[in-house]
Amino acid sequence: GENVEQHPSTLSVQEGDSAVIKCTYSDSASNYFPWYKQELGKRPQLIIDIRSNVGEKKDQRIAVTLNKTAKHFSLHITETQPEDSAVYFCAATPRGYIPTFGRGTSLIVHP
Amino acid sequence: DVKVTQSSRYLVKRTGEKVFLECVQDMDHENMFWYRQDPGLGLRLIYFSYDVKMKEKGDIPEGYSVSREKKERFSLILESASTNQTSMYLCASSAQETQYFGPGTRLLVL
């Protein structure tokens, strides 16, 4: 089955810095790659996604890049703010609507 | 606005008890999922259902069963709870790719 590796497990940055979280996947059939954000004590929520026919997608301060050849994709957050502090999960979707999630990255933004 | 609710936020049970966790969604989604979330292990799929009375095993189904008698409701059952099932349980639903999660049930098995 699909295997998604996510790094780093913890990321600590100063407010205003950029943050990058990287994921690799194993199943070349995966064609949809969402990112979910889970704030402390809350439910995960989709923040951005990318499909296999696109190399990059941006939404304000967040962007996702995809390299299908190398089977990796990344989340980029610019000008980080304290409210960006959360656990971020990447996922790859090889089987219809069933994602395989990475283990999560705990992002801490220090004011 | 999609709403996914779970029957309990916190639950304490004893080893050997039968435990029911319920999830309800109000958006007529075909697909429903149960995940287990543990620190450092991410979200692991226990079971999913793509239609009423249909179910498929996920990555860690051992010790669990599910029931989907109505489209909006998906139940997770721990037939005989064990301490290693102490965890956060998240339900989700989807029509297509985007998953909508419930608030989670934190289960403690003593």
Interface residues (C-beta under 8 A of the other chain):
Chain A: G1 Q6 S9 Y32 P34 Y36 K42 R43 P44 Q45 L46 D49 F89 T93 Y97 I98 P99 T100 F101 G102 R103 G104
Chain B: V4 N31 F33 G40 L41 G42 L43 R44 L45 F48 Y50 D59 L90 S94 Q96 E97 T98 Q99 F101 G102 P103 G104
